[in-house]
Amino acid sequence: MTIPRASIITTLAHPTRRAILRAYLADRKRRRHSPVRLAEELHRPVNDVAYHFRVLARNKALRAWGTKPVRGATEHFYVLGPLVKENEDVIVLLLAADEKADAEDDTSPLTV
């Protein structure tokens, strides 16, 4: 399956999606994540994180893995999809460059 590079750019266009993919790539032992649990880790609203999980799934960066009933609701789980698996080297480099740019922005003096 060949995935256009434009899909990678679209997928990485939002900081929440980049944070989600970083979590997947950083913790290889925990291969599946749910929006609820990752929202807690990222300190972001669940509905926001769930939306970005769906965007990542639509762009084939994630794949739905299963569900689990939890307190009257359904928790959804996702695993890495073909976009990431086939382009992991490029995605890791882009995420690292983004993380470095964020770190540099945090340390640079404010300009008025």
Legacy VTK file of the C-alpha trace (Angstrom):
# vtk DataFile Version 3.0
C-alpha trace
ASCII
DATASET POLYDATA
POINTS 112 float
0.000 0.000 0.000
1.469 3.346 -1.038
0.412 6.306 1.069
0.943 9.826 -0.300
3.330 12.039 1.686
0.579 14.690 1.791
-1.318 12.365 4.136
1.635 12.454 6.527
1.650 16.259 6.534
-2.122 16.404 7.075
-1.874 13.861 9.859
0.869 15.775 11.676
-0.714 19.198 11.153
-2.179 19.478 14.658
-0.207 19.421 17.936
-2.681 17.041 19.592
-2.240 14.499 16.793
1.537 14.826 17.110
1.256 14.253 20.879
-0.883 11.155 20.313
1.607 9.671 17.855
4.505 10.498 20.182
2.753 8.529 22.931
2.396 5.513 20.655
5.978 5.631 19.452
7.417 6.266 22.930
5.681 3.330 24.608
6.015 0.302 22.329
5.059 -2.142 25.085
1.572 -0.629 25.354
0.565 -1.092 21.756
-3.041 0.026 22.105
-4.361 3.285 23.497
-7.769 4.757 24.127
-8.685 8.437 23.787
-9.877 8.478 27.421
-6.609 7.241 28.895
-4.433 9.328 26.624
-6.500 12.446 27.352
-5.667 11.944 31.034
-1.956 11.589 30.247
-1.940 14.634 27.952
-4.114 16.725 30.321
-6.520 17.548 27.493
-10.307 17.242 27.152
-11.469 13.752 26.175
-13.705 14.990 23.353
-10.764 16.888 21.812
-8.441 13.876 21.996
-11.170 11.517 20.716
-11.731 13.786 17.709
-8.023 13.649 16.850
-7.985 9.856 17.270
-10.752 9.722 14.651
-8.802 12.014 12.304
-5.726 9.807 12.730
-7.844 6.721 11.991
-9.374 8.367 8.911
-5.839 9.163 7.667
-4.738 5.565 8.386
-2.230 6.578 11.072
-4.279 4.590 13.601
-6.564 1.601 13.253
-9.534 0.753 15.468
-8.600 -2.276 17.572
-11.593 -2.938 19.778
-13.948 -1.681 22.449
-14.633 -2.327 26.123
-17.741 -1.434 28.128
-16.872 0.955 30.965
-19.462 2.357 33.410
-22.313 2.532 30.915
-20.111 3.819 28.067
-17.862 2.208 25.478
-14.114 2.764 25.544
-12.504 2.545 22.106
-8.954 1.315 21.544
-6.623 1.983 18.618
-3.317 0.600 17.357
-0.840 2.069 14.875
-2.066 1.993 11.290
-0.339 1.549 7.938
0.564 5.233 7.483
2.828 5.114 10.543
4.082 1.574 10.029
5.123 2.216 6.425
6.553 5.700 7.043
7.776 5.425 10.622
11.272 6.747 9.870
9.902 9.939 8.293
7.272 10.432 10.997
9.825 9.941 13.799
12.115 12.536 12.183
9.265 15.028 11.766
8.109 14.535 15.356
11.672 14.945 16.642
12.148 18.139 14.617
8.847 19.473 15.948
9.808 18.617 19.526
13.173 20.351 19.082
11.474 23.464 17.671
9.083 23.499 20.649
12.012 23.244 23.067
13.802 26.100 21.332
10.663 28.247 21.480
10.404 27.636 25.227
13.951 28.817 25.852
14.024 31.787 23.500
13.517 35.224 25.035
10.200 36.942 24.447
10.266 39.705 21.889
7.891 42.637 21.886
LINES 1 113
112 0 1 2 3 4 5 6 7 8 9 10 11 12 13 14 15 16 17 18 19 20 21 22 23 24 25 26 27 28 29 30 31 32 33 34 35 36 37 38 39 40 41 42 43 44 45 46 47 48 49 50 51 52 53 54 55 56 57 58 59 60 61 62 63 64 65 66 67 68 69 70 71 72 73 74 75 76 77 78 79 80 81 82 83 84 85 86 87 88 89 90 91 92 93 94 95 96 97 98 99 100 101 102 103 104 105 106 107 108 109 110 111
